[in-house]
Amino acid sequence: MLCDLVGWSGDLLLMPYGNEWKSHRKLFQQEFHPSNSSLYLPHEKKAFFVGCDHPWRSLRSPRPTKNNPDIKAASKMVDIGINALLPGEFVVDNFPILKYVPSWFPGASFKRKANSWYGIRNATITPPFMKVKKAMVNGTAEDCLTLRCLQRFDCPDSRHDSNLSVEEEIIKNTAGTMFEGGSDTGLTALLTFILAMLCFPHAQREAQEELDEIIGKERLPDHEDEDSEKYNENILIKSGLNQNCLLYPSSGQSLECLP
């Protein structure tokens, strides 16, 4: 349903194992290797301190996301993915031959729904990609995954038009997978962590005591303190990330194909 009829075949998580999947996973691995985590620290630190300096402005949001077209499109795309991946929701997932049934055929409501969803993912991830390409040409692009990958592949012949090369399609799909994934999984992990702290206040107290003991009350925690904050690291992983795996199991790519 999601890949063949809705048009999500470019999603790394849903690709069948093969050369195309390897190309996308290679790019993902290069960008998100643990050794590259330092590339993202300045951005995280800057965003965090802006929020601390102007908490009320951050709550009100200087750049409102409610009406941000990129955020709205990503939210809609995630909703489609969730609905299309529900086990047993669409009979075509169990009988793939039904994808050839015309949309007017009785009982083919899945086909009509797929037609209404078709192309939304591509329409969501293409504008941000083209925006980075245009900024790259103008010399105004800010550091990001898409920019680094475009510079690495260096495809000058296709920078000025919408006809993407194979390399650029890989970059767009990989960045799109991160865009759609980060828009829901990060928030889910944060909300799960907050729920865990509310349910287990003693864990919250112990985490605060560790912070006070290691950092004190004169400064904020930094990434350099991570190795010293084992308790906080454990509750973040166990309550935020591990619980997500229990509550929201993964779907799509078969585990047997992963190295």
C-alpha positions in Angstrom: 0.0 0.0 0.0 2.5 2.6 1.2 5.3 1.9 -1.3 3.5 0.9 -4.5 0.3 2.8 -4.3 1.0 5.9 -2.1 4.5 6.6 -3.6 6.8 6.0 -0.6 9.2 3.8 -2.5 12.0 6.3 -1.8 11.7 5.9 1.9 14.9 4.2 3.3 12.9 2.4 6.0 10.6 0.8 3.4 13.0 0.0 0.6 13.5 -3.7 -0.2 17.1 -4.9 0.2 19.2 -4.2 -2.8 21.6 -1.8 -4.5 19.3 1.2 -4.1 18.8 0.5 -0.4 22.6 0.1 0.0 23.2 3.5 -1.7 20.7 5.3 0.6 21.9 3.5 3.8 25.6 4.3 2.9 24.8 8.0 2.8 22.8 7.8 6.0 25.7 6.0 7.7 28.2 8.5 6.6 26.2 11.4 8.0 24.9 9.8 11.2 28.0 7.9 12.2 28.8 8.5 15.9 32.1 10.2 14.9 30.0 12.9 13.2 27.9 13.8 16.2 30.1 16.9 16.8 28.7 18.4 13.6 25.3 18.8 15.2 26.4 19.9 18.7 26.8 23.7 17.8 23.2 23.7 16.4 21.8 22.0 19.4 23.7 24.2 21.8 22.6 27.4 20.0 18.9 26.4 19.9 19.1 25.4 23.6 20.6 28.7 24.8 18.2 30.8 22.7 15.4 29.0 24.5 17.0 29.7 27.9 17.7 33.4 27.2 14.2 34.0 26.0 11.9 31.3 27.5 8.7 33.2 27.0 9.5 34.1 23.4 10.4 30.4 22.8 7.0 29.3 24.2 5.3 31.8 22.0 7.7 30.8 19.2 9.4 33.6 17.2 8.8 31.5 14.1 5.4 29.9 14.7 5.3 26.3 13.5 1.5 25.9 13.5 1.2 27.7 10.1 4.7 26.7 8.8 4.0 24.9 5.5 6.9 22.5 6.0 5.8 21.5 9.4 2.2 21.1 8.4 3.2 19.0 5.4 5.5 16.8 7.5 2.7 16.3 10.0 0.3 15.3 7.3 2.9 12.9 5.8 3.5 11.2 9.2 -0.3 10.8 9.7 -0.5 9.1 6.3 2.4 6.8 7.1 0.9 5.8 10.4 -2.5 5.1 8.9 -1.1 3.2 5.9 1.1 1.0 8.1 -1.6 -0.2 10.5 -1.6 -4.0 10.4 -4.6 -5.4 8.6 -5.9 -2.0 7.6 -5.6 -2.6 3.9 -6.2 -5.9 2.2 -3.8 -5.1 -0.6 -0.9 -5.5 1.9 -1.8 -9.2 2.2 -2.8 -9.7 -1.4 -0.4 -7.4 -3.5 -2.1 -8.4 -6.7 -5.0 -6.3 -5.7 -3.0 -3.1 -6.4 -3.9 -3.7 -10.1 -7.6 -3.4 -9.3 -9.1 -0.2 -10.8 -10.3 2.4 -8.2 -13.9 2.3 -9.4 -14.1 -1.5 -8.6 -16.5 -2.4 -5.7 -14.5 -2.8 -2.5 -11.4 -0.9 -3.8 -11.7 1.9 -1.4 -8.0 1.4 -0.5 -7.2 2.4 -4.1 -9.2 5.6 -3.9 -7.6 6.5 -0.6 -4.1 5.7 -2.1 -4.9 8.0 -5.0 -5.7 10.8 -2.6 -2.4 10.3 -0.7 -0.2 9.7 -3.7 2.6 12.2 -4.2 2.2 13.9 -0.9 5.6 12.6 0.4 7.4 13.8 -2.7 5.6 17.2 -2.6 6.7 17.5 1.1 10.4 16.7 0.8 11.1 18.3 -2.6 10.6 22.0 -1.7 13.1 22.0 1.2 15.6 20.2 -0.9 15.2 22.6 -3.8 15.5 25.5 -1.3 18.9 24.3 -0.2 20.0 23.9 -3.8 19.0 27.4 -4.6 20.7 28.8 -1.5 23.8 26.8 -2.4 24.0 28.5 -5.8 23.4 31.9 -4.2 26.0 31.2 -1.5 23.6 31.7 1.3 23.0 28.0 2.3 23.4 27.2 6.0 25.2 24.1 7.1 22.9 21.0 7.0 22.8 17.4 5.9 21.6 18.3 2.4 24.2 20.9 1.8 27.1 18.7 2.9 25.9 15.8 0.7 25.5 18.1 -2.3 29.0 19.5 -1.8 30.4 16.0 -1.5 28.8 14.7 -4.7 29.3 18.1 -6.5 26.6 18.0 -9.3 26.9 21.4 -10.9 24.9 20.5 -14.0 21.7 20.0 -12.1 21.8 22.8 -9.6 19.7 25.2 -11.6 16.8 23.0 -12.5 14.4 20.4 -11.1 15.8 17.5 -13.1 17.7 15.6 -10.3 20.6 13.3 -10.9 20.6 9.8 -9.3 22.9 11.2 -6.5 20.6 14.0 -5.8 17.6 11.7 -5.6 19.4 9.7 -3.0 20.3 12.8 -1.1 16.7 14.1 -1.3 15.2 10.7 -0.2 17.7 10.3 2.7 17.1 13.8 3.9 13.3 13.3 3.5 13.5 10.1 5.6 15.2 12.1 8.4 12.7 14.9 8.0 9.7 12.7 8.4 11.2 10.6 11.1 12.5 13.5 13.2 9.1 15.2 13.1 7.5 12.5 15.2 10.0 10.2 16.9 11.9 13.0 18.7 8.6 14.5 20.0 7.4 11.0 21.0 10.6 10.3 22.9 10.4 13.6 24.7 6.7 13.1 25.7 7.5 9.5 26.9 10.3 10.9 29.0 8.1 13.5 30.6 5.5 10.9 31.3 8.1 8.6 33.0 9.2 11.5 35.2 5.7 12.2 36.2 5.0 8.5 37.0 8.3 8.0 38.9 9.1 11.3 40.8 11.9 9.5 42.8 13.8 9.0 39.6 13.5 12.7 38.8 14.8 13.6 42.2 17.8 11.3 41.9 18.5 12.7 38.4 18.4 16.3 39.8 20.7 15.3 42.7 23.3 13.9 40.2 23.2 17.1 38.2 23.6 19.3 41.3 26.5 17.1 42.5 28.4 17.1 39.2 27.6 20.5 37.7 26.5 22.6 40.6 24.1 25.5 40.4 26.3 28.0 38.6 26.1 26.7 35.0 24.0 24.5 32.7 25.0 21.0 31.7 27.1 20.6 28.5 27.9 17.7 26.2 31.3 17.4 27.9 29.5 16.3 31.1 27.8 13.4 29.4 30.3 10.7 30.6 29.8 11.8 34.2 26.0 11.8 34.2 25.4 8.0 33.9 22.1 8.1 35.8 20.7 10.8 33.7 21.9 9.0 30.6 20.3 5.8 31.6 16.9 7.3 32.5 16.9 9.2 29.2 17.6 6.0 27.2 15.4 3.7 29.2 12.4 6.0 29.7 12.5 7.9 26.5 14.0 5.7 23.8 13.6 2.1 25.0 10.0 2.6 26.0 9.3 3.9 22.5 10.4 0.6 21.1 8.0 -1.2 23.4 5.1 1.1 22.8 5.7 1.8 19.1 7.3 -1.2 17.4 9.1 -0.6 14.1 7.7 -1.8 10.8 8.8 -2.0 7.2 12.3 -3.3 6.5 12.9 -6.9 7.4 15.5 -7.3 10.1 17.1 -10.3 8.3 18.6 -8.1 5.6 20.4 -5.8 8.1 24.1 -6.5 8.7 
